[in-house]
Amino acid sequence: MAVQGGYGGLGWLPRFRGLFSALIGVLGLLMVWWLGGMAVASSPNMFAFADFAPAPTFSRLWVMLESGEALAMTGPSLYRVGMGLFAAIIVGVPVGILIGRSPAMREITNIPFQFLRMISPLSWMPIAVMAFATWDGAIIFLIAVAAVWPIMFATAAGLRRIDPSWLKVARDLGARPLHLLWVVILPAISIDILTGVRLALGVAWVILVPAEYLGVTSGLGYAINDARDTLEYDRLAATVVIIGVIGFCLDYLCMAAIQRLNWVREDG
């Protein structure tokens, strides 16, 4: 009897290949972490940092989850990232559409935007502190400054790829500029915008921790700074794990949204 798929009794294997690969990757990371922890614990100069090892970290992480400390430190950070990302979208998408539609505007803004994009967002920290009345406002501003560029450039690139015949047909059918924007342009570049948001989210999540070293008394960045000052290295490492897990989940949600809204389907 012929064997279907060439896998014999293991016809289910290809469906779980991605899961197995991910599991191997995670186990490899944990092994490197464990070996690093052993090296630190056995070093006369670094044994004080032995709580960075996996066992103390996960033990403290469980305590933080049970006590609600993990949730309490995560809420303010998610709020700041969300507001900063929202501000970046409000600014980045319209400006991206403008420079994508207008060659003259693109030429005028190219050098200034590229110059500003290459400045570290944290360089604006003194200005943010002076310009905003609250620490939250300053942090949200820094996150928005970091996140606006991927959204803006992804939007502009997506608009430049639109087939001009789409716009011509829409105008011939009587579409006005606002109608053209909502019915043709935004649906056509939605994937590009979401891709820019995904990239911006990664940048914002990285900027968040040093931004929260400002005068706030809440958030993941504050928790890391506080754990460092109190020499609670297991708590510090557990907070780093929380940051990584939340960042991974947020990126996965963006990727899932892109795949769900993608109107380009592969044959198969």
C-alpha positions as CSV (number, residue, x, y, z in Angstrom):
1,M,0.0,0.0,0.0
2,A,1.3,3.4,-0.9
3,V,2.4,5.7,1.9
4,Q,0.7,9.1,1.8
5,G,3.0,12.1,1.9
6,G,6.2,10.0,2.2
7,Y,6.2,10.1,6.0
8,G,4.7,6.7,6.7
9,G,3.0,6.8,10.1
10,L,4.4,10.3,10.7
11,G,2.1,12.2,8.4
12,W,1.4,14.6,11.2
13,L,5.0,15.6,11.5
14,P,5.1,18.5,9.0
15,R,2.2,20.2,10.8
16,F,4.2,20.4,14.0
17,R,7.6,21.2,12.5
18,G,7.3,24.9,13.3
19,L,6.4,24.0,17.0
20,F,9.3,21.6,17.3
21,S,11.7,24.2,15.8
22,A,10.5,26.9,18.2
23,L,10.9,24.5,21.1
24,I,14.4,23.7,20.1
25,G,15.2,27.4,19.9
26,V,13.8,28.1,23.3
27,L,15.6,25.2,24.9
28,G,18.8,26.3,23.3
29,L,18.4,29.8,24.7
30,L,17.7,28.4,28.2
31,M,20.8,26.2,27.9
32,V,23.0,29.1,27.1
33,W,21.4,31.1,29.9
34,W,22.0,28.2,32.4
35,L,25.6,27.8,31.3
36,G,26.1,31.5,31.7
37,G,24.6,31.4,35.1
38,M,27.0,28.6,36.1
39,A,30.0,30.5,34.8
40,V,28.9,33.6,36.8
41,A,28.3,31.7,40.0
42,S,31.7,30.0,39.8
43,S,33.6,33.2,39.1
44,P,35.2,34.8,42.2
45,N,34.7,38.2,40.7
46,M,31.1,37.8,39.6
47,F,29.4,35.3,42.0
48,A,27.4,38.2,43.5
49,F,25.4,38.2,40.3
50,A,24.4,34.5,40.6
51,D,20.8,35.4,40.9
52,F,20.7,36.2,37.2
53,A,20.6,32.4,36.6
54,P,17.4,30.8,35.4
55,A,16.4,29.1,38.7
56,P,16.4,32.2,40.9
57,T,14.9,34.3,38.1
58,F,11.9,32.0,37.5
59,S,11.4,31.5,41.2
60,R,11.2,35.3,41.7
61,L,9.0,35.6,38.6
62,W,6.5,33.2,40.0
63,V,6.3,35.3,43.2
64,M,5.9,38.5,41.2
65,L,3.0,36.9,39.2
66,E,1.3,35.6,42.3
67,S,1.5,38.9,44.2
68,G,0.3,41.0,41.3
69,E,3.6,42.9,41.1
70,A,4.2,41.9,37.5
71,L,0.8,43.2,36.5
72,A,1.2,46.5,38.4
73,M,4.5,47.3,36.7
74,T,3.3,46.3,33.3
75,G,0.1,48.5,33.2
76,P,1.8,51.9,33.2
77,S,4.3,50.8,30.6
78,L,1.7,49.5,28.2
79,Y,-0.2,52.8,28.6
80,R,2.9,54.9,27.7
81,V,3.7,52.7,24.7
82,G,0.1,52.7,23.5
83,M,-0.2,56.5,23.7
84,G,3.2,57.1,22.1
85,L,2.4,54.7,19.3
86,F,-1.0,56.3,18.8
87,A,0.6,59.7,18.5
88,A,3.2,58.3,16.0
89,I,0.3,56.9,13.9
90,I,-1.6,60.2,14.0
91,V,1.4,62.0,12.7
92,G,3.2,59.4,10.6
93,V,0.3,58.1,8.4
94,P,-0.9,61.6,7.1
95,V,2.7,62.8,6.6
96,G,3.6,59.5,4.9
97,I,0.7,59.8,2.5
98,L,1.7,63.4,1.8
99,I,5.3,62.7,0.9
100,G,4.2,59.5,-0.9
101,R,1.8,61.4,-3.1
102,S,3.9,64.5,-3.8
103,P,7.3,64.2,-5.4
104,A,8.0,67.8,-4.6
105,M,7.2,67.3,-0.9
106,R,9.3,64.2,-0.8
107,E,12.3,66.0,-2.2
108,I,11.9,68.9,0.3
109,T,11.5,66.7,3.3
110,N,14.0,64.0,2.4
111,I,17.2,65.5,4.0
112,P,15.5,67.0,7.1
113,F,13.6,63.7,7.8
114,Q,16.6,61.5,7.3
115,F,18.7,63.8,9.5
116,L,16.1,63.8,12.3
117,R,15.6,60.0,12.0
118,M,19.2,59.3,12.7
119,I,19.1,61.2,16.0
120,S,18.7,58.9,19.0
121,P,15.2,59.5,20.5
122,L,16.8,59.6,24.0
123,S,18.8,62.7,22.9
124,W,15.5,64.6,23.1
125,M,15.1,63.7,26.8
126,P,16.2,67.1,28.2
127,I,13.8,68.9,25.8
128,A,11.0,66.5,26.7
129,V,11.5,67.2,30.4
130,M,11.3,70.9,29.8
131,A,8.4,70.8,27.4
132,F,6.0,68.6,29.2
133,A,4.5,69.2,32.6
134,T,4.4,65.5,33.6
135,W,6.9,62.6,33.4
136,D,4.3,60.5,31.5
137,G,4.0,63.2,28.9
138,A,7.8,63.3,28.4
139,I,8.1,59.5,28.1
140,I,5.2,59.4,25.6
141,F,6.9,62.1,23.6
142,L,10.1,60.1,23.4
143,I,8.3,57.0,22.4
144,A,6.4,58.8,19.7
145,V,9.6,60.4,18.3
146,A,11.1,56.9,18.1
147,A,8.1,55.3,16.5
148,V,7.0,57.9,14.0
149,W,9.7,57.2,11.4
150,P,9.0,53.5,10.6
151,I,5.3,54.3,10.2
152,M,5.9,57.4,8.1
153,F,8.4,55.8,5.7
154,A,6.4,52.5,5.4
155,T,3.2,54.5,4.6
156,A,5.1,56.6,1.9
157,A,6.6,53.5,0.4
158,G,3.3,51.7,0.2
159,L,1.6,54.6,-1.4
160,R,4.3,54.9,-4.1
161,R,3.6,51.2,-5.0
162,I,-0.1,51.8,-5.7
163,D,-0.9,51.2,-9.4
164,P,-1.7,54.7,-10.8
165,S,-4.5,53.1,-12.9
166,W,-6.4,52.4,-9.7
167,L,-6.5,56.1,-8.9
168,K,-7.4,57.0,-12.5
169,V,-10.3,54.6,-12.5
170,A,-11.5,56.0,-9.2
171,R,-11.4,59.6,-10.5
172,D,-13.2,58.6,-13.7
173,L,-15.9,57.0,-11.6
174,G,-16.4,60.4,-9.8
175,A,-14.4,59.8,-6.6
176,R,-13.5,63.0,-4.7
177,P,-10.2,63.3,-2.9
178,L,-11.6,62.3,0.5
179,H,-13.5,59.4,-1.0
180,L,-10.3,58.4,-2.9
181,L,-8.4,58.4,0.3
182,W,-10.8,56.2,2.3
183,V,-11.9,53.8,-0.5
184,V,-8.7,53.3,-2.5
185,I,-5.5,54.6,-0.9
186,L,-5.9,53.5,2.8
187,P,-7.1,49.9,1.9
188,A,-4.3,49.6,-0.6
189,I,-1.6,50.6,1.9
190,S,-3.1,49.1,5.0
191,I,-0.6,46.3,5.0
192,D,2.3,48.7,4.7
193,I,0.9,50.8,7.5
194,L,0.6,47.8,9.8
195,T,4.1,46.7,8.9
196,G,5.4,50.1,9.8
197,V,3.4,49.9,13.1
198,R,5.0,46.6,13.8
199,L,8.5,48.0,13.3
200,A,7.6,51.1,15.3
201,L,6.3,48.9,18.2
202,G,9.6,47.1,18.4
203,V,11.5,50.4,18.5
204,A,9.1,51.9,21.0
205,W,9.4,48.8,23.3
206,V,13.2,49.1,23.3
207,I,13.1,52.9,24.0
208,L,10.6,52.4,26.9
209,V,13.0,51.0,29.5
210,P,15.6,53.8,29.4
211,A,12.8,56.4,29.0
212,E,11.3,55.2,32.2
213,Y,14.6,55.9,34.0
214,L,13.2,59.4,34.3
215,G,11.4,60.6,37.4
216,V,8.5,58.1,37.2
217,T,7.8,55.6,40.0
218,S,6.1,53.0,38.0
219,G,6.6,50.8,34.9
220,L,9.0,48.2,33.8
221,G,12.0,50.5,33.3
222,Y,11.5,51.9,36.8
223,A,11.3,48.3,38.2
224,I,14.7,47.4,36.5
225,N,16.3,50.6,37.9
226,D,14.9,50.0,41.3
227,A,16.0,46.3,41.3
228,R,19.5,47.4,40.3
229,D,19.7,49.9,43.1
230,T,18.5,47.4,45.7
231,L,20.8,44.6,44.3
232,E,17.8,42.3,43.7
233,Y,19.2,40.7,40.7
234,D,16.7,37.9,40.6
235,R,13.9,40.5,40.4
236,L,15.8,42.4,37.7
237,A,16.2,39.3,35.6
238,A,12.5,38.4,36.1
239,T,11.5,41.9,34.9
240,V,13.7,41.4,31.8
241,V,11.8,38.1,31.1
242,I,8.5,39.9,31.5
243,I,9.6,42.6,29.1
244,G,10.7,40.0,26.5
245,V,7.5,38.0,26.8
246,I,5.2,41.0,26.5
247,G,7.2,42.4,23.6
248,F,7.1,39.0,21.8
249,C,3.3,38.8,22.3
250,L,2.7,42.4,21.0
251,D,4.8,41.6,17.9
252,Y,2.9,38.4,17.3
253,L,-0.4,40.2,17.5
254,C,0.9,42.7,14.9
255,M,2.1,39.9,12.7
256,A,-1.3,38.1,13.0
257,A,-3.1,41.3,12.0
258,I,-0.9,41.7,9.0
259,Q,-1.6,38.2,7.9
260,R,-5.3,38.4,8.5
261,L,-5.7,41.7,6.5
262,N,-3.3,40.8,3.7
263,W,-5.4,40.6,0.6
264,V,-2.6,39.0,-1.4
265,R,-3.1,35.2,-1.2
266,E,-0.5,32.6,-2.2
267,D,-1.5,29.8,-4.5
268,G,-1.4,26.4,-2.9
